[in-house]
Amino acid sequence: MRLDGVLFFPVTPFDGNGADGAAVLAKHVSDGVAAGAGGVFAACGTGEFNALDLTDYTKVMTTSVAATQGRVPVFGGAGGPLPMARAGALAAADSGADGLLLLPPYLVSAPPSGLVRYVREVAAATDLPVIIYQRGNARFSPAAVTELAALPNVIGFKDGLGDLDLLQRIILTVQAAAPSGEFTFFNGLPTAELTVPAYRGLGVNLYSSAVFAFAPEIALAFHKAVTSGDDALVRRLLTGFYLPLVELRDLVPGYAVSLVKAGVRLRGLDVGGVRAPLTDPTPDHLATLRHLTTTGLHLATT
């Protein structure tokens, strides 16, 4: 199944005791797919992969696959310590997922050769297609990505660093090594819409949309505008919604996830709060998020 359009990263609902809310998640995922998501990435960064044990993770993946009903591809997050990354990959495969988004290894810094080994070992655990996620302590060289792109089930590379010079060199090196091969690049920066025009200049058209989780109307309007060449609407949405959202996000570490989850609650779905070490937004920040969402919805429909 091919990824296209706006990629949906659902939050993971928790009840008051910290358990997963399977029924709420099923509605969240199903509604997102019905709204027009081009793919579902469950239990990834926005889904608080860092706060899930294997039981939680398996329930999230099983629920997401069932709720999607084969309408779009479902990818599951995997990463952290190597044994946990392999266990997550196996659980995603058993749940019926269509692929993996391979997050960075736990904390340690490693040379590109070590990252290659990490990806190889996780990719070998299943036959699932794998997208590599470059961010944090996982910084790949052009040669490393080219080596991994030759693996039959490594299908893409998601950039969360924002180093466009490095990304351009990676793209050119991979394409020179396999000019006829299909290997997909993604913009994976937080609130990726803000940098979509820059990434599209490199030929990177797919991107994560955290906003889609709580305001699909805004995310879809932006995607339609950017792909149809409506530069005026792109600027209005970037200036009136995405820029102030990023400024709010940057006030507190972890708000890239906390604000999204709060936004889902503000739109009427009780997904609970975030797990430690993240913190939920303050009342003042919630009020700002509510105002920004109202503004964004207005811009998206006028």
C-alpha positions as CSV (number, residue, x, y, z in Angstrom):
1,M,0.0,0.0,0.0
2,R,1.4,3.4,-1.0
3,L,1.6,6.3,1.3
4,D,0.1,9.6,0.0
5,G,-1.5,12.7,1.1
6,V,-1.6,13.8,4.8
7,L,0.0,11.3,7.2
8,F,-1.9,10.9,10.5
9,F,-0.1,10.4,13.8
10,P,-2.8,9.6,16.3
11,V,-2.4,10.2,20.0
12,T,-2.6,7.4,22.5
13,P,-5.6,7.8,24.9
14,F,-5.1,7.0,28.5
15,D,-7.8,6.9,31.2
16,G,-7.3,8.2,34.7
17,N,-5.2,5.2,35.8
18,G,-2.8,5.5,32.9
19,A,-4.3,2.6,30.9
20,D,-5.0,2.7,27.2
21,G,-8.4,3.6,26.0
22,A,-9.0,1.2,23.2
23,A,-12.5,2.4,22.3
24,V,-11.4,6.0,22.3
25,L,-8.4,5.2,20.1
26,A,-10.5,3.2,17.7
27,K,-12.8,6.3,17.2
28,H,-9.8,8.6,16.9
29,V,-8.2,6.5,14.2
30,S,-11.4,5.7,12.3
31,D,-12.5,9.4,12.3
32,G,-9.1,10.4,11.1
33,V,-9.1,7.9,8.2
34,A,-12.7,9.0,7.3
35,A,-11.5,12.6,7.3
36,G,-9.0,11.9,4.6
37,A,-5.7,10.7,6.1
38,G,-3.3,9.1,3.6
39,G,-1.7,6.8,6.2
40,V,-1.8,6.0,10.0
41,F,1.3,6.1,12.1
42,A,0.3,4.6,15.4
43,A,2.4,4.5,18.6
44,C,5.0,6.9,17.2
45,G,6.2,10.2,18.7
46,T,2.8,11.9,18.9
47,G,1.4,8.6,20.2
48,E,3.9,8.7,23.2
49,F,5.9,5.7,22.1
50,N,8.3,6.5,24.8
51,A,5.6,5.9,27.5
52,L,4.3,2.5,26.3
53,D,5.2,-0.9,27.4
54,L,4.9,-3.9,25.1
55,T,1.4,-4.6,26.3
56,D,0.3,-1.0,25.7
57,Y,2.0,-1.0,22.3
58,T,0.4,-4.2,21.1
59,K,-3.1,-3.0,22.1
60,V,-2.5,0.3,20.3
61,M,-1.3,-1.4,17.1
62,T,-4.1,-4.0,17.2
63,T,-6.8,-1.4,17.7
64,S,-5.4,0.9,15.1
65,V,-5.2,-1.8,12.4
66,A,-8.8,-2.9,13.2
67,A,-10.1,0.7,13.1
68,T,-8.4,1.5,9.8
69,Q,-10.1,-1.5,8.2
70,G,-7.5,-1.6,5.3
71,R,-8.5,1.8,4.0
72,V,-4.9,3.2,4.3
73,P,-1.6,1.8,5.4
74,V,-0.8,1.5,9.1
75,F,2.8,1.9,10.3
76,G,3.8,1.3,13.9
77,G,6.7,2.9,15.8
78,A,9.6,0.9,16.9
79,G,12.9,2.0,18.5
80,G,14.8,2.5,21.7
81,P,16.9,-0.4,23.1
82,L,17.6,-3.0,20.4
83,P,15.7,-5.9,22.1
84,M,12.6,-3.6,22.5
85,A,12.8,-2.4,19.0
86,R,12.8,-6.0,17.7
87,A,10.0,-6.9,20.0
88,G,7.9,-3.9,18.8
89,A,8.6,-4.8,15.2
90,L,7.3,-8.4,15.9
91,A,4.2,-7.1,17.7
92,A,3.5,-4.7,14.8
93,A,3.8,-7.5,12.3
94,D,1.5,-9.8,14.4
95,S,-1.1,-7.0,14.7
96,G,-1.3,-6.8,10.9
97,A,0.5,-3.5,10.5
98,D,1.8,-2.6,7.0
99,G,5.2,-1.2,8.1
100,L,7.4,0.3,10.7
101,L,8.7,3.8,11.5
102,L,12.1,3.1,13.1
103,L,12.8,5.6,15.8
104,P,16.3,6.3,17.2
105,P,18.1,3.9,19.6
106,Y,18.0,4.7,23.3
107,L,20.1,7.7,24.2
108,V,23.5,6.5,23.0
109,S,25.4,8.3,20.3
110,A,26.7,6.1,17.6
111,P,28.7,6.4,14.4
112,P,26.8,5.9,11.1
113,S,28.1,2.3,11.0
114,G,26.5,1.5,14.3
115,L,23.2,3.0,13.2
116,V,23.4,0.9,10.0
117,R,23.8,-2.2,12.2
118,Y,20.9,-1.1,14.4
119,V,18.6,-0.7,11.4
120,R,19.7,-3.9,9.9
121,E,19.0,-5.9,13.0
122,V,15.5,-4.4,13.5
123,A,14.6,-4.7,9.8
124,A,15.7,-8.4,9.8
125,A,13.2,-9.1,12.6
126,T,10.2,-9.1,10.2
127,D,9.4,-8.6,6.5
128,L,7.6,-5.3,7.2
129,P,8.7,-2.3,5.2
130,V,10.8,0.1,7.3
131,I,11.1,3.9,7.3
132,I,14.2,5.2,9.0
133,Y,13.7,8.2,11.3
134,Q,16.6,10.6,11.5
135,R,16.4,12.8,14.6
136,G,18.0,13.3,18.0
137,N,20.9,10.9,18.4
138,A,20.2,9.1,15.1
139,R,22.2,11.2,12.5
140,F,22.9,9.2,9.4
141,S,25.5,9.9,6.7
142,P,24.7,9.8,3.0
143,A,26.7,6.6,2.6
144,A,24.9,5.0,5.5
145,V,21.4,5.8,4.1
146,T,22.5,4.5,0.7
147,E,23.7,1.2,2.2
148,L,20.4,0.8,4.0
149,A,18.3,1.8,1.0
150,A,19.7,-1.3,-0.7
151,L,17.9,-3.5,1.8
152,P,14.7,-4.9,0.3
153,N,12.4,-3.8,3.2
154,V,13.9,-0.4,3.9
155,I,11.7,1.9,1.9
156,G,12.1,5.4,3.2
157,F,13.9,8.0,5.2
158,K,12.1,10.5,7.5
159,D,14.1,13.6,8.4
160,G,13.5,15.2,11.8
161,L,16.8,17.1,12.1
162,G,16.1,20.0,9.7
163,D,19.7,20.0,8.3
164,L,18.7,20.6,4.7
165,D,22.3,20.5,3.5
166,L,22.8,17.0,4.9
167,L,19.4,15.9,3.6
168,Q,20.2,17.2,0.1
169,R,23.4,15.2,0.1
170,I,21.6,12.1,1.3
171,I,18.9,12.4,-1.4
172,L,21.4,12.9,-4.2
173,T,23.7,10.0,-3.0
174,V,20.8,7.6,-2.6
175,Q,19.3,8.5,-6.0
176,A,22.7,8.3,-7.7
177,A,23.2,4.7,-6.3
178,A,19.7,3.5,-7.4
179,P,18.3,6.0,-9.9
180,S,15.4,3.7,-10.9
181,G,14.6,2.5,-7.4
182,E,11.7,3.6,-5.3
183,F,12.8,5.2,-2.0
184,T,10.7,7.8,-0.3
185,F,11.8,10.8,1.7
186,F,9.6,12.5,4.4
187,N,9.7,15.7,6.3
188,G,9.5,14.7,9.9
189,L,10.1,17.9,11.8
190,P,7.6,18.9,14.6
191,T,4.8,20.9,13.1
192,A,6.1,20.0,9.7
193,E,3.8,22.3,7.8
194,L,6.0,25.2,8.7
195,T,8.9,23.8,6.7
196,V,6.9,22.1,3.9
197,P,7.8,24.8,1.3
198,A,11.5,24.3,2.1
199,Y,11.4,20.5,1.9
200,R,9.3,20.6,-1.3
201,G,12.2,22.5,-2.8
202,L,14.3,19.4,-2.3
203,G,11.6,17.2,-3.8
204,V,10.5,15.9,-0.4
205,N,6.7,16.1,-0.6
206,L,5.5,13.8,2.1
207,Y,5.3,15.0,5.7
208,S,4.0,14.2,9.1
209,S,1.0,16.3,10.3
210,A,0.5,16.4,14.0
211,V,-2.1,19.0,13.5
212,F,-4.3,16.5,11.6
213,A,-4.8,14.7,14.9
214,F,-6.9,17.5,16.3
215,A,-7.8,19.7,13.3
216,P,-7.9,17.7,10.1
217,E,-9.8,20.5,8.4
218,I,-6.8,22.8,8.8
219,A,-4.2,20.1,7.8
220,L,-6.2,19.1,4.7
221,A,-6.7,22.7,3.7
222,F,-3.0,23.4,4.0
223,H,-2.2,20.2,2.0
224,K,-4.6,21.1,-0.8
225,A,-3.2,24.7,-0.9
226,V,0.4,23.6,-1.1
227,T,-0.2,20.9,-3.7
228,S,-2.4,23.0,-5.9
229,G,-0.2,26.1,-5.8
230,D,-2.5,28.3,-3.8
231,D,0.4,30.3,-2.3
232,A,-1.8,32.9,-0.8
233,L,-3.7,30.4,1.4
234,V,-0.4,28.7,2.3
235,R,0.9,32.0,3.6
236,R,-2.3,32.8,5.4
237,L,-2.3,29.5,7.2
238,L,1.4,29.6,7.9
239,T,1.3,33.2,9.3
240,G,-2.1,33.0,11.1
241,F,-2.0,29.5,12.5
242,Y,1.2,27.4,12.1
243,L,3.7,30.1,13.1
244,P,1.9,31.1,16.4
245,L,1.3,27.4,17.1
246,V,5.1,26.7,16.8
247,E,5.8,29.7,19.0
248,L,3.4,28.2,21.6
249,R,4.9,24.8,21.2
250,D,8.4,26.1,21.8
251,L,7.5,27.6,25.2
252,V,7.7,24.2,27.0
253,P,9.7,21.1,26.2
254,G,7.4,18.3,25.1
255,Y,4.6,20.6,24.0
256,A,5.0,19.1,20.5
257,V,3.0,16.2,21.9
258,S,1.2,17.7,24.8
259,L,-0.5,20.4,22.7
260,V,-1.7,17.9,20.1
261,K,-3.3,15.7,22.8
262,A,-4.8,18.8,24.4
263,G,-6.1,19.8,21.0
264,V,-7.9,16.5,20.5
265,R,-9.5,17.0,23.9
266,L,-10.6,20.5,23.0
267,R,-12.3,19.1,19.9
268,G,-14.4,16.8,22.0
269,L,-12.6,13.4,22.3
270,D,-11.5,12.5,25.8
271,V,-8.0,11.1,25.3
272,G,-6.8,11.9,28.7
273,G,-3.5,13.6,29.5
274,V,0.1,12.8,28.7
275,R,2.2,10.4,30.7
276,A,5.4,11.5,32.5
277,P,7.9,12.9,31.8
278,L,5.6,15.1,29.5
279,T,3.3,17.7,31.1
280,D,-0.1,18.9,30.1
281,P,-0.5,22.5,28.9
282,T,-1.3,25.2,31.5
283,P,-4.7,26.8,31.5
284,D,-3.3,29.9,29.8
285,H,-1.7,27.8,27.1
286,L,-4.9,25.8,26.6
287,A,-6.8,29.1,26.1
288,T,-4.2,30.1,23.5
289,L,-4.5,26.8,21.7
290,R,-8.3,27.1,21.6
291,H,-8.0,30.5,20.1
292,L,-5.4,29.4,17.5
293,T,-7.6,26.4,16.5
294,T,-10.6,28.7,16.0
295,T,-8.5,31.0,13.9
296,G,-7.0,28.1,11.9
297,L,-10.5,26.7,11.2
298,H,-11.7,30.1,10.0
299,L,-8.7,30.5,7.7
300,A,-9.1,27.0,6.3
301,T,-12.8,27.6,5.3
302,T,-12.6,31.1,4.0
